[in-house]
Amino acid sequence: MVGAPKFYGNLSGYENLKLMAKLIDGTSDKDIDKSLELVGLKDRGKDKFTSYSLGMKQRFGMTYQLPYL
């Protein structure tokens, strides 16, 4: 992935995933936690997206695909 994916910077990583889950498919909180854990961001899930480094943003971008793999 080149560059950083675009998400809501004023929301935490967890809040971004929760918002998308409501809009798309209703993914559960447990699935969101598992996705954050798989990309190594479980401890940073409550931090604002703008505080993430480029690499963290790229890994976070992969969380949208994990439920479909």
Biopython code that builds the backbone (N, CA, C, O; Angstrom):
import numpy as np
from Bio.PDB.StructureBuilder import StructureBuilder

atoms = [
    (1, "MET", "N", (0.852, -1.165, 0.000)),
    (1, "MET", "CA", (0.000, 0.000, 0.000)),
    (1, "MET", "C", (0.900, 1.232, 0.000)),
    (1, "MET", "O", (1.753, 1.388, 0.874)),
    (2, "VAL", "N", (0.708, 2.082, -0.963)),
    (2, "VAL", "CA", (1.482, 3.314, -1.057)),
    (2, "VAL", "C", (0.688, 4.431, -0.400)),
    (2, "VAL", "O", (-0.516, 4.561, -0.621)),
    (3, "GLY", "N", (1.364, 5.234, 0.406)),
    (3, "GLY", "CA", (0.684, 6.331, 1.087)),
    (3, "GLY", "C", (-0.187, 5.834, 2.215)),
    (3, "GLY", "O", (-0.133, 4.665, 2.597)),
    (4, "ALA", "N", (-0.982, 6.728, 2.734)),
    (4, "ALA", "CA", (-1.856, 6.386, 3.862)),
    (4, "ALA", "C", (-3.307, 6.386, 3.412)),
    (4, "ALA", "O", (-3.726, 7.282, 2.678)),
    (5, "PRO", "N", (-4.073, 5.404, 3.836)),
    (5, "PRO", "CA", (-5.497, 5.413, 3.516)),
    (5, "PRO", "C", (-6.195, 6.571, 4.220)),
    (5, "PRO", "O", (-5.699, 7.082, 5.224)),
    (6, "LYS", "N", (-7.318, 6.974, 3.707)),
    (6, "LYS", "CA", (-8.057, 8.110, 4.270)),
    (6, "LYS", "C", (-9.141, 7.621, 5.225)),
    (6, "LYS", "O", (-10.014, 6.838, 4.849)),
    (7, "PHE", "N", (-9.071, 8.087, 6.440)),
    (7, "PHE", "CA", (-10.071, 7.796, 7.460)),
    (7, "PHE", "C", (-10.376, 9.087, 8.198)),
    (7, "PHE", "O", (-9.749, 10.114, 7.939)),
    (8, "TYR", "N", (-11.326, 9.043, 9.107)),
    (8, "TYR", "CA", (-11.666, 10.217, 9.901)),
    (8, "TYR", "C", (-10.602, 10.422, 10.970)),
    (8, "TYR", "O", (-10.513, 9.639, 11.916)),
    (9, "GLY", "N", (-9.795, 11.471, 10.827)),
    (9, "GLY", "CA", (-8.693, 11.745, 11.739)),
    (9, "GLY", "C", (-9.122, 12.109, 13.140)),
    (9, "GLY", "O", (-8.378, 11.887, 14.095)),
    (10, "ASN", "N", (-10.317, 12.667, 13.278)),
    (10, "ASN", "CA", (-10.789, 13.071, 14.605)),
    (10, "ASN", "C", (-11.368, 11.899, 15.398)),
    (10, "ASN", "O", (-11.682, 12.047, 16.579)),
    (11, "LEU", "N", (-11.510, 10.736, 14.758)),
    (11, "LEU", "CA", (-11.996, 9.535, 15.437)),
    (11, "LEU", "C", (-10.832, 8.611, 15.756)),
    (11, "LEU", "O", (-9.782, 8.677, 15.117)),
    (12, "SER", "N", (-11.023, 7.761, 16.734)),
    (12, "SER", "CA", (-10.003, 6.750, 17.031)),
    (12, "SER", "C", (-10.067, 5.663, 15.955)),
    (12, "SER", "O", (-11.017, 5.602, 15.174)),
    (13, "GLY", "N", (-9.059, 4.822, 15.930)),
    (13, "GLY", "CA", (-9.081, 3.699, 15.002)),
    (13, "GLY", "C", (-10.310, 2.836, 15.223)),
    (13, "GLY", "O", (-10.992, 2.446, 14.275)),
    (14, "TYR", "N", (-10.581, 2.543, 16.488)),
    (14, "TYR", "CA", (-11.745, 1.730, 16.838)),
    (14, "TYR", "C", (-13.039, 2.392, 16.366)),
    (14, "TYR", "O", (-13.912, 1.723, 15.813)),
    (15, "GLU", "N", (-13.166, 3.695, 16.578)),
    (15, "GLU", "CA", (-14.378, 4.415, 16.170)),
    (15, "GLU", "C", (-14.542, 4.417, 14.653)),
    (15, "GLU", "O", (-15.664, 4.321, 14.156)),
    (16, "ASN", "N", (-13.435, 4.527, 13.909)),
    (16, "ASN", "CA", (-13.498, 4.450, 12.452)),
    (16, "ASN", "C", (-14.047, 3.097, 12.017)),
    (16, "ASN", "O", (-14.916, 3.027, 11.148)),
    (17, "LEU", "N", (-13.542, 2.021, 12.620)),
    (17, "LEU", "CA", (-14.010, 0.683, 12.262)),
    (17, "LEU", "C", (-15.471, 0.481, 12.652)),
    (17, "LEU", "O", (-16.237, -0.127, 11.905)),
    (18, "LYS", "N", (-15.851, 0.982, 13.802)),
    (18, "LYS", "CA", (-17.233, 0.849, 14.275)),
    (18, "LYS", "C", (-18.194, 1.582, 13.332)),
    (18, "LYS", "O", (-19.269, 1.073, 13.017)),
    (19, "LEU", "N", (-17.802, 2.772, 12.888)),
    (19, "LEU", "CA", (-18.620, 3.537, 11.954)),
    (19, "LEU", "C", (-18.810, 2.767, 10.647)),
    (19, "LEU", "O", (-19.930, 2.653, 10.148)),
    (20, "MET", "N", (-17.729, 2.246, 10.101)),
    (20, "MET", "CA", (-17.826, 1.497, 8.848)),
    (20, "MET", "C", (-18.641, 0.225, 9.021)),
    (20, "MET", "O", (-19.383, -0.165, 8.120)),
    (21, "ALA", "N", (-18.510, -0.421, 10.168)),
    (21, "ALA", "CA", (-19.294, -1.631, 10.429)),
    (21, "ALA", "C", (-20.789, -1.317, 10.409)),
    (21, "ALA", "O", (-21.582, -2.098, 9.882)),
    (22, "LYS", "N", (-21.168, -0.191, 10.973)),
    (22, "LYS", "CA", (-22.583, 0.205, 10.975)),
    (22, "LYS", "C", (-23.071, 0.506, 9.565)),
    (22, "LYS", "O", (-24.208, 0.189, 9.215)),
    (23, "LEU", "N", (-22.212, 1.119, 8.759)),
    (23, "LEU", "CA", (-22.604, 1.508, 7.405)),
    (23, "LEU", "C", (-22.632, 0.338, 6.435)),
    (23, "LEU", "O", (-23.441, 0.307, 5.507)),
    (24, "ILE", "N", (-21.743, -0.626, 6.655)),
    (24, "ILE", "CA", (-21.572, -1.680, 5.656)),
    (24, "ILE", "C", (-22.223, -3.002, 6.053)),
    (24, "ILE", "O", (-23.143, -3.471, 5.382)),
    (25, "ASP", "N", (-21.750, -3.594, 7.130)),
    (25, "ASP", "CA", (-22.182, -4.969, 7.380)),
    (25, "ASP", "C", (-22.453, -5.328, 8.835)),
    (25, "ASP", "O", (-22.747, -6.486, 9.132)),
    (26, "GLY", "N", (-22.364, -4.389, 9.727)),
    (26, "GLY", "CA", (-22.666, -4.688, 11.119)),
    (26, "GLY", "C", (-21.668, -5.582, 11.822)),
    (26, "GLY", "O", (-22.047, -6.333, 12.721)),
    (27, "THR", "N", (-20.409, -5.523, 11.442)),
    (27, "THR", "CA", (-19.362, -6.299, 12.097)),
    (27, "THR", "C", (-19.413, -6.063, 13.606)),
    (27, "THR", "O", (-19.626, -4.938, 14.059)),
    (28, "SER", "N", (-19.216, -7.130, 14.376)),
    (28, "SER", "CA", (-19.320, -7.036, 15.834)),
    (28, "SER", "C", (-18.089, -6.383, 16.462)),
    (28, "SER", "O", (-17.036, -6.279, 15.833)),
    (29, "ASP", "N", (-18.238, -5.950, 17.703)),
    (29, "ASP", "CA", (-17.114, -5.382, 18.455)),
    (29, "ASP", "C", (-15.982, -6.400, 18.581)),
    (29, "ASP", "O", (-14.806, -6.041, 18.525)),
    (30, "LYS", "N", (-16.341, -7.655, 18.749)),
    (30, "LYS", "CA", (-15.335, -8.725, 18.856)),
    (30, "LYS", "C", (-14.517, -8.820, 17.562)),
    (30, "LYS", "O", (-13.299, -8.993, 17.609)),
    (31, "ASP", "N", (-15.182, -8.708, 16.413)),
    (31, "ASP", "CA", (-14.486, -8.749, 15.122)),
    (31, "ASP", "C", (-13.568, -7.542, 14.951)),
    (31, "ASP", "O", (-12.476, -7.662, 14.397)),
    (32, "ILE", "N", (-14.007, -6.389, 15.422)),
    (32, "ILE", "CA", (-13.188, -5.179, 15.337)),
    (32, "ILE", "C", (-11.936, -5.345, 16.185)),
    (32, "ILE", "O", (-10.833, -5.028, 15.740)),
    (33, "ASP", "N", (-12.104, -5.842, 17.405)),
    (33, "ASP", "CA", (-10.946, -6.084, 18.274)),
    (33, "ASP", "C", (-9.977, -7.070, 17.640)),
    (33, "ASP", "O", (-8.764, -6.872, 17.697)),
    (34, "LYS", "N", (-10.502, -8.128, 17.038)),
    (34, "LYS", "CA", (-9.656, -9.142, 16.392)),
    (34, "LYS", "C", (-8.893, -8.536, 15.218)),
    (34, "LYS", "O", (-7.710, -8.821, 15.033)),
    (35, "SER", "N", (-9.564, -7.705, 14.428)),
    (35, "SER", "CA", (-8.904, -7.051, 13.292)),
    (35, "SER", "C", (-7.757, -6.162, 13.760)),
    (35, "SER", "O", (-6.672, -6.186, 13.179)),
    (36, "LEU", "N", (-7.997, -5.379, 14.810)),
    (36, "LEU", "CA", (-6.940, -4.512, 15.343)),
    (36, "LEU", "C", (-5.779, -5.342, 15.882)),
    (36, "LEU", "O", (-4.618, -4.964, 15.730)),
    (37, "GLU", "N", (-6.092, -6.463, 16.506)),
    (37, "GLU", "CA", (-5.042, -7.331, 17.035)),
    (37, "GLU", "C", (-4.206, -7.935, 15.908)),
    (37, "GLU", "O", (-2.983, -8.017, 16.019)),
    (38, "LEU", "N", (-4.855, -8.356, 14.829)),
    (38, "LEU", "CA", (-4.146, -8.983, 13.714)),
    (38, "LEU", "C", (-3.157, -8.042, 13.026)),
    (38, "LEU", "O", (-2.144, -8.494, 12.493)),
    (39, "VAL", "N", (-3.439, -6.751, 13.034)),
    (39, "VAL", "CA", (-2.517, -5.796, 12.407)),
    (39, "VAL", "C", (-1.606, -5.124, 13.431)),
    (39, "VAL", "O", (-0.875, -4.191, 13.096)),
    (40, "GLY", "N", (-1.649, -5.595, 14.680)),
    (40, "GLY", "CA", (-0.752, -5.085, 15.711)),
    (40, "GLY", "C", (-1.128, -3.730, 16.274)),
    (40, "GLY", "O", (-0.260, -2.999, 16.751)),
    (41, "LEU", "N", (-2.405, -3.379, 16.229)),
    (41, "LEU", "CA", (-2.839, -2.062, 16.710)),
    (41, "LEU", "C", (-3.852, -2.138, 17.850)),
    (41, "LEU", "O", (-4.511, -1.146, 18.159)),
    (42, "LYS", "N", (-3.979, -3.291, 18.467)),
    (42, "LYS", "CA", (-4.971, -3.429, 19.536)),
    (42, "LYS", "C", (-4.724, -2.431, 20.666)),
    (42, "LYS", "O", (-5.670, -1.853, 21.200)),
    (43, "ASP", "N", (-3.471, -2.229, 21.029)),
    (43, "ASP", "CA", (-3.144, -1.293, 22.113)),
    (43, "ASP", "C", (-3.347, 0.167, 21.719)),
    (43, "ASP", "O", (-3.431, 1.037, 22.586)),
    (44, "ARG", "N", (-3.425, 0.439, 20.421)),
    (44, "ARG", "CA", (-3.581, 1.822, 19.948)),
    (44, "ARG", "C", (-4.958, 2.088, 19.355)),
    (44, "ARG", "O", (-5.191, 3.156, 18.790)),
    (45, "GLY", "N", (-5.863, 1.141, 19.475)),
    (45, "GLY", "CA", (-7.195, 1.270, 18.884)),
    (45, "GLY", "C", (-7.998, 2.454, 19.383)),
    (45, "GLY", "O", (-8.840, 2.978, 18.654)),
    (46, "LYS", "N", (-7.753, 2.884, 20.609)),
    (46, "LYS", "CA", (-8.505, 4.007, 21.186)),
    (46, "LYS", "C", (-7.852, 5.362, 20.892)),
    (46, "LYS", "O", (-8.412, 6.407, 21.223)),
    (47, "ASP", "N", (-6.670, 5.344, 20.272)),
    (47, "ASP", "CA", (-5.970, 6.590, 19.932)),
    (47, "ASP", "C", (-6.554, 7.197, 18.657)),
    (47, "ASP", "O", (-7.033, 6.478, 17.780)),
    (48, "LYS", "N", (-6.509, 8.514, 18.565)),
    (48, "LYS", "CA", (-6.988, 9.204, 17.363)),
    (48, "LYS", "C", (-6.186, 8.752, 16.143)),
    (48, "LYS", "O", (-4.979, 8.526, 16.228)),
    (49, "PHE", "N", (-6.870, 8.625, 15.017)),
    (49, "PHE", "CA", (-6.220, 8.179, 13.786)),
    (49, "PHE", "C", (-5.072, 9.106, 13.394)),
    (49, "PHE", "O", (-4.066, 8.645, 12.856)),
    (50, "THR", "N", (-5.209, 10.402, 13.654)),
    (50, "THR", "CA", (-4.151, 11.350, 13.284)),
    (50, "THR", "C", (-2.859, 11.121, 14.055)),
    (50, "THR", "O", (-1.803, 11.597, 13.637)),
    (51, "SER", "N", (-2.919, 10.402, 15.170)),
    (51, "SER", "CA", (-1.703, 10.146, 15.950)),
    (51, "SER", "C", (-0.921, 8.943, 15.425)),
    (51, "SER", "O", (0.183, 8.676, 15.900)),
    (52, "TYR", "N", (-1.467, 8.225, 14.467)),
    (52, "TYR", "CA", (-0.798, 7.042, 13.925)),
    (52, "TYR", "C", (0.325, 7.449, 12.971)),
    (52, "TYR", "O", (0.222, 8.449, 12.261)),
    (53, "SER", "N", (1.392, 6.661, 12.966)),
    (53, "SER", "CA", (2.470, 6.860, 11.994)),
    (53, "SER", "C", (1.981, 6.363, 10.630)),
    (53, "SER", "O", (0.924, 5.739, 10.538)),
    (54, "LEU", "N", (2.741, 6.637, 9.583)),
    (54, "LEU", "CA", (2.363, 6.187, 8.241)),
    (54, "LEU", "C", (2.208, 4.669, 8.204)),
    (54, "LEU", "O", (1.232, 4.162, 7.652)),
    (55, "GLY", "N", (3.148, 3.948, 8.780)),
    (55, "GLY", "CA", (3.067, 2.485, 8.791)),
    (55, "GLY", "C", (1.845, 1.979, 9.538)),
    (55, "GLY", "O", (1.213, 1.005, 9.129)),
    (56, "MET", "N", (1.520, 2.643, 10.630)),
    (56, "MET", "CA", (0.329, 2.258, 11.392)),
    (56, "MET", "C", (-0.932, 2.517, 10.574)),
    (56, "MET", "O", (-1.863, 1.711, 10.591)),
    (57, "LYS", "N", (-0.965, 3.632, 9.863)),
    (57, "LYS", "CA", (-2.122, 3.951, 9.021)),
    (57, "LYS", "C", (-2.274, 2.919, 7.911)),
    (57, "LYS", "O", (-3.390, 2.519, 7.579)),
    (58, "GLN", "N", (-1.154, 2.488, 7.339)),
    (58, "GLN", "CA", (-1.211, 1.482, 6.289)),
    (58, "GLN", "C", (-1.720, 0.150, 6.836)),
    (58, "GLN", "O", (-2.555, -0.501, 6.209)),
    (59, "ARG", "N", (-1.221, -0.252, 7.997)),
    (59, "ARG", "CA", (-1.699, -1.493, 8.619)),
    (59, "ARG", "C", (-3.175, -1.370, 8.985)),
    (59, "ARG", "O", (-3.948, -2.313, 8.815)),
    (60, "PHE", "N", (-3.554, -0.203, 9.487)),
    (60, "PHE", "CA", (-4.954, 0.016, 9.837)),
    (60, "PHE", "C", (-5.846, -0.141, 8.604)),
    (60, "PHE", "O", (-6.945, -0.687, 8.695)),
    (61, "GLY", "N", (-5.374, 0.336, 7.463)),
    (61, "GLY", "CA", (-6.138, 0.213, 6.225)),
    (61, "GLY", "C", (-6.460, -1.227, 5.868)),
    (61, "GLY", "O", (-7.473, -1.493, 5.221)),
    (62, "MET", "N", (-5.618, -2.151, 6.280)),
    (62, "MET", "CA", (-5.860, -3.570, 6.002)),
    (62, "MET", "C", (-7.005, -4.129, 6.836)),
    (62, "MET", "O", (-7.559, -5.170, 6.484)),
    (63, "THR", "N", (-7.374, -3.473, 7.926)),
    (63, "THR", "CA", (-8.441, -4.000, 8.780)),
    (63, "THR", "C", (-9.774, -4.074, 8.046)),
    (63, "THR", "O", (-10.636, -4.877, 8.404)),
    (64, "TYR", "N", (-9.947, -3.251, 7.033)),
    (64, "TYR", "CA", (-11.197, -3.288, 6.278)),
    (64, "TYR", "C", (-11.334, -4.561, 5.464)),
    (64, "TYR", "O", (-12.451, -4.978, 5.156)),
    (65, "GLN", "N", (-10.223, -5.182, 5.111)),
    (65, "GLN", "CA", (-10.257, -6.392, 4.303)),
    (65, "GLN", "C", (-10.289, -7.667, 5.132)),
    (65, "GLN", "O", (-10.733, -8.703, 4.638)),
    (66, "LEU", "N", (-9.836, -7.620, 6.366)),
    (66, "LEU", "CA", (-9.705, -8.832, 7.176)),
    (66, "LEU", "C", (-10.990, -9.643, 7.328)),
    (66, "LEU", "O", (-10.924, -10.869, 7.239)),
    (67, "PRO", "N", (-12.147, -9.035, 7.549)),
    (67, "PRO", "CA", (-13.356, -9.863, 7.700)),
    (67, "PRO", "C", (-13.717, -10.643, 6.440)),
    (67, "PRO", "O", (-14.496, -11.595, 6.500)),
    (68, "TYR", "N", (-13.156, -10.245, 5.303)),
    (68, "TYR", "CA", (-13.525, -10.871, 4.041)),
    (68, "TYR", "C", (-12.500, -11.880, 3.550)),
    (68, "TYR", "O", (-12.689, -12.475, 2.489)),
    (69, "LEU", "N", (-11.420, -12.087, 4.292)),
    (69, "LEU", "CA", (-10.386, -13.051, 3.890)),
    (69, "LEU", "C", (-10.746, -14.448, 4.330)),
    (69, "LEU", "O", (-9.992, -15.388, 4.078)),
]
sb = StructureBuilder()
sb.init_structure("model")
sb.init_model(0)
sb.init_chain("A")
sb.init_seg("    ")
for serial, (resi, resn, name, xyz) in enumerate(atoms, 1):
    if name == "N":
        sb.init_residue(resn, " ", resi, " ")
    sb.init_atom(name, np.array(xyz, "f"), 0.0, 1.0, " ", f" {name:<3s}", serial, name[0])
structure = sb.get_structure()
